[in-house]
């Protein structure tokens, strides 16, 4: 578990140019240590002295901007932090939700794979730009009129510091990473030998289903290797990308060429004159596979790059819970 000082320093350094981090790390830690010692000498408890020192230093993002010698605002220094936080929230949560809803509607409407991808890309660009424009416009009006400006100022405290994950893979994550491939292999075998009519095409047992079982077992071995390695690096990134693509590319090809599902499976029925259950289900699975594979490759690459730079990984959902007030 990282200490409060570590979390503060990590949070500040993530917005500082890489070549300046080592010097600023030493300077900031020395400054914090001196201020804490002074408070302890004056009779304060050490934990209380640490919290008071960090609170006095203020928002680590603003401190990082001052160290980097940049004016950390787009609209104004008082409103820039809440504008940035709201913009990131909208683009990372609301935008994906809107895109997902429209994609599902396209799939249910019987659209082709190209049409679904086109809708996803167009919606992402259009809605994203609209969110950014209107949010900026509203904050610009508030900045110039003063309306509700005091209420939007950030009241920062040490409780808003993010938490950070260990540099290596935790045991719990390893366990989850091993469970899913095993369940998928079990489901693949179970549907073939338990159901009267298999859901997946039995013809693929000549090559593709054994191939996917081997890929899933290799992914299990990869997870154990990363756990034992205790870190993320570019080799891990490369191996992960190869394994992810080795599973995703053939799977998308089977789905797109109608070789994935068993043509004899009787529960695939045509719903309405223009809506084929197997068609839109294949499109939905393709979309999930493509997005999931891209996300996994990017996430592991991001972890590896942060590990190379000596930066920890922020725990999702921690930090940023700023309160607003005068």
C-alpha distance (Angstrom), angle and dihedral (degrees) to the residues before:
residue distance angle dihedral
X1 . . .
X2 3.77 . .
X3 3.81 119.0 .
X4 3.79 124.1 -115.9
X5 3.82 90.4 -105.2
X6 3.82 91.6 50.1
X7 3.80 91.2 50.6
X8 3.81 91.1 49.6
X9 3.81 93.2 48.4
X10 3.82 93.2 44.9
X11 3.81 90.5 50.5
X12 3.80 92.2 50.3
X13 3.81 95.2 45.0
X14 3.81 95.2 52.6
X15 3.84 89.3 73.1
X16 3.82 95.7 44.1
X17 3.84 122.9 92.7
X18 3.80 110.8 -97.0
X19 3.80 95.4 -118.5
X20 3.83 91.1 58.0
X21 3.81 98.4 46.4
X22 3.80 100.5 88.8
X23 3.82 94.0 51.9
X24 3.80 94.2 42.6
X25 3.82 90.7 46.9
X26 3.81 91.3 56.8
X27 3.80 94.1 41.7
X28 3.80 95.0 47.5
X29 3.82 94.6 45.9
X30 3.82 91.2 48.3
X31 3.81 91.1 49.5
X32 3.80 91.9 49.1
X33 3.82 92.2 46.4
X34 3.83 92.2 51.1
X35 3.80 92.7 49.0
X36 3.81 92.1 47.0
X37 3.82 92.6 48.5
X38 3.81 90.0 50.4
X39 3.80 91.1 53.7
X40 3.81 92.2 45.5
X41 3.82 90.5 50.9
X42 3.80 87.4 52.2
X43 3.83 89.8 57.8
X44 3.80 104.1 -92.7
X45 3.79 123.4 136.4
X46 3.81 112.1 -105.7
X47 3.82 95.6 -119.9
X48 3.79 91.0 48.8
X49 3.80 90.1 45.9
X50 3.82 91.3 53.0
X51 3.80 92.5 49.6
X52 3.81 92.6 46.5
X53 3.82 91.6 48.9
X54 3.79 94.0 50.2
X55 3.78 92.0 44.9
X56 3.80 89.3 52.8
X57 3.82 90.9 50.6
X58 3.81 88.5 53.9
X59 3.78 133.2 -162.5
X60 3.84 108.0 8.1
X61 3.82 90.7 -146.7
X62 3.81 90.6 60.7
X63 3.80 90.6 44.1
X64 3.82 89.2 52.4
X65 3.81 90.5 51.9
X66 3.79 90.2 53.4
X67 3.82 92.0 49.0
X68 3.81 91.0 48.5
X69 3.80 91.2 50.6
X70 3.80 95.3 -124.3
X71 3.77 132.1 126.1
X72 3.77 100.5 -115.4
X73 3.77 99.0 -150.5
X74 3.75 141.6 87.0
X75 3.78 97.8 -174.8
X76 3.78 104.0 15.3
X77 3.82 136.5 -40.2
X78 3.82 92.6 -106.1
X79 3.81 95.7 52.7
X80 3.80 102.1 29.2
X81 3.86 96.9 88.7
X82 3.84 95.3 52.6
X83 3.83 90.5 42.5
X84 3.79 91.4 51.8
X85 3.80 92.9 45.6
X86 3.80 94.1 49.0
X87 3.81 92.1 46.0
X88 3.81 92.9 51.1
X89 3.82 90.6 47.8
X90 3.81 92.9 51.0
X91 3.80 94.4 46.6
X92 3.81 94.9 44.7
X93 3.82 100.3 42.5
X94 3.81 114.7 14.2
X95 3.82 96.3 39.6
X96 3.85 95.7 52.4
X97 3.82 89.5 47.0
X98 3.82 92.2 53.0
X99 3.82 91.7 47.0
X100 3.83 91.7 48.1
X101 3.82 93.1 51.2
X102 3.82 93.1 49.8
X103 3.81 92.1 46.0
X104 3.82 91.6 51.7
X105 3.82 89.9 50.0
X106 3.82 90.1 50.9
X107 3.80 91.2 50.1
X108 3.80 92.8 48.6
X109 3.81 89.1 48.7
X110 3.82 89.8 60.2
X111 3.81 97.6 -109.8
X112 3.78 120.7 165.7
X113 3.80 122.2 -105.8
X114 3.82 91.0 -104.0
X115 3.79 91.7 52.0
X116 3.81 91.3 50.0
X117 3.81 92.0 50.8
X118 3.81 90.5 45.8
X119 3.80 90.7 52.6
X120 3.80 91.4 49.3
X121 3.82 94.0 50.0
X122 3.81 95.2 42.5
X123 3.80 93.1 47.1
X124 3.80 92.7 48.0
X125 3.81 92.8 52.4
X126 3.81 97.2 40.2
X127 3.80 99.2 42.9
X128 3.82 92.5 39.1
X129 3.80 92.7 54.2
X130 3.80 91.3 45.2
X131 3.82 92.0 51.4
X132 3.79 92.0 48.6
X133 3.82 93.5 46.3
X134 3.81 98.3 47.5
X135 3.80 94.5 42.3
X136 3.80 90.7 51.2
X137 3.79 92.3 45.6
X138 3.81 92.7 51.9
X139 3.80 92.6 49.2
X140 3.81 90.8 46.3
X141 3.82 89.8 54.4
X142 3.81 90.7 48.6
X143 3.81 90.3 48.8
X144 3.79 93.2 53.3
X145 3.81 99.7 38.5
X146 3.80 98.5 37.8
X147 3.81 90.8 -133.4
X148 3.82 110.0 156.9
X149 3.81 89.1 -17.3
X150 3.79 94.7 136.1
X151 3.80 92.0 51.3
X152 3.79 91.8 55.1
X153 3.79 96.0 55.0
X154 3.76 112.3 112.8
X155 3.80 118.3 -113.5
X156 3.81 99.5 -156.2
X157 3.80 124.4 -162.2
X158 3.80 135.6 169.1
X159 3.82 88.9 -101.7
X160 3.82 86.6 73.1
X161 3.81 93.5 63.6
X162 3.82 112.8 115.9
X163 3.79 121.7 -118.1
X164 3.79 119.9 -126.2
X165 3.77 132.5 -139.4
X166 3.81 123.1 -128.4
X167 3.79 114.6 -91.8
X168 3.81 92.8 -115.5
X169 3.79 131.7 52.4
X170 3.84 113.0 -76.8
X171 3.82 117.5 -128.3
X172 3.81 91.4 -115.8
X173 3.81 90.8 56.5
X174 3.81 90.2 47.9
X175 3.80 90.5 52.8
X176 3.81 92.5 50.6
X177 3.80 90.9 46.3
X178 3.80 90.4 55.2
X179 3.81 96.9 43.5
X180 3.81 97.4 59.4
X181 3.83 98.4 54.2
X182 3.81 89.9 46.6
X183 3.82 91.2 50.7
X184 3.81 91.2 48.5
X185 3.80 92.0 50.9
X186 3.81 90.3 47.7
X187 3.82 91.7 49.0
X188 3.81 91.4 48.8
X189 3.81 92.4 53.3
X190 3.83 94.0 39.3
X191 3.82 95.8 54.6
X192 3.79 90.5 50.1
X193 3.80 99.4 50.7
X194 3.82 102.9 25.7
X195 3.80 106.0 43.3
X196 3.78 117.9 73.4
X197 3.80 90.0 -133.1
X198 3.86 112.6 25.4
X199 3.81 116.8 -128.3
X200 3.82 93.0 -140.7
X201 3.78 124.3 59.6
X202 3.86 108.4 -87.8
X203 3.81 90.1 -154.7
X204 3.80 88.5 74.3
X205 3.82 91.0 68.5
X206 3.78 85.4 82.4
X207 3.82 88.6 72.9
X208 3.80 121.3 -33.3
X209 3.81 102.6 61.8
X210 3.84 92.8 48.6
X211 3.82 87.3 45.0
X212 3.84 91.5 55.2
X213 3.81 90.9 47.0
X214 3.83 89.3 54.9
X215 3.83 90.9 47.9
X216 3.81 91.3 50.3
X217 3.82 91.0 49.6
X218 3.80 89.7 49.4
X219 3.81 88.9 51.5
X220 3.82 88.7 53.8
X221 3.81 90.0 51.2
X222 3.82 89.0 48.4
X223 3.82 91.7 54.1
X224 3.82 91.3 51.3
X225 3.81 90.1 47.9
X226 3.82 92.4 51.9
X227 3.80 91.0 47.5
X228 3.81 91.7 51.7
X229 3.82 91.3 44.0
X230 3.80 89.5 58.1
X231 3.80 96.6 -151.3
X232 3.80 145.3 56.9
X233 3.80 121.5 -113.4
X234 3.79 141.8 153.1
X235 3.80 92.8 -82.8
X236 3.79 89.3 56.0
X237 3.80 89.1 48.2
X238 3.81 92.5 51.6
X239 3.82 95.2 46.3
X240 3.80 91.2 47.3
X241 3.82 92.0 50.2
X242 3.82 91.7 50.1
X243 3.82 92.8 49.5
X244 3.80 93.6 45.1
X245 3.80 92.7 50.0
X246 3.81 91.5 43.4
X247 3.79 87.9 61.5
X248 3.80 101.3 33.6
X249 3.82 102.2 46.5
X250 3.84 97.5 54.7
X251 3.80 90.3 41.3
X252 3.81 92.6 54.0
X253 3.80 89.9 46.0
X254 3.83 92.3 52.5
X255 3.79 91.2 48.6
X256 3.80 94.8 45.5
X257 3.82 93.1 48.9
X258 3.81 94.2 45.3
X259 3.82 93.7 -113.7
X260 3.81 97.4 118.1
X261 3.80 105.2 72.9
X262 3.79 124.6 54.7
X263 3.83 108.1 -104.2
X264 3.83 88.2 -148.0
X265 3.80 94.6 56.7
X266 3.80 100.8 119.5
X267 3.82 98.2 -155.4
X268 3.81 92.2 71.4
X269 3.78 101.6 94.1
X270 3.76 134.2 165.8
X271 3.80 110.2 -106.0
X272 3.79 106.7 -158.1
X273 3.81 126.0 -19.2
X274 3.82 96.7 -70.0
X275 3.81 104.7 27.5
X276 3.79 119.7 88.4
X277 3.81 114.8 -171.9
X278 3.81 94.2 -152.8
X279 3.81 91.7 48.8
X280 3.79 98.1 53.5
X281 3.79 92.5 38.3
X282 3.81 88.9 55.1
X283 3.82 90.5 49.5
X284 3.79 91.5 49.5
X285 3.81 92.4 50.3
X286 3.82 90.9 47.3
X287 3.80 90.2 52.7
X288 3.81 92.2 48.8
X289 3.82 92.1 47.6
X290 3.82 94.2 48.0
X291 3.81 94.9 46.2
X292 3.81 93.5 41.7
X293 3.80 93.4 48.8
X294 3.80 93.3 47.5
X295 3.80 90.8 47.6
X296 3.81 93.4 49.7
X297 3.82 93.8 47.9
X298 3.82 92.3 47.7
X299 3.81 93.3 45.6
X300 3.82 94.0 51.6
X301 3.82 90.5 44.8
X302 3.81 89.9 51.0
X303 3.82 91.4 49.9
X304 3.77 91.0 48.7
X305 3.81 92.9 50.1
X306 3.81 92.4 48.9
X307 3.81 90.8 48.5
X308 3.81 89.7 50.8
X309 3.80 89.8 53.4
X310 3.81 92.1 47.1
X311 3.81 93.9 -112.9
X312 3.82 123.7 137.0
X313 3.81 123.7 -129.0
X314 3.80 118.1 -107.7
X315 3.80 116.9 -122.9
X316 3.85 106.9 -115.4
X317 3.80 112.4 -107.9
X318 3.81 95.7 17.4
X319 3.79 122.7 115.6
X320 3.77 128.6 11.9
X321 3.80 94.3 79.0
X322 3.78 92.7 131.8
X323 3.77 121.2 170.3
X324 3.78 120.3 -139.7
X325 3.75 128.4 -134.6
X326 3.75 145.8 105.5
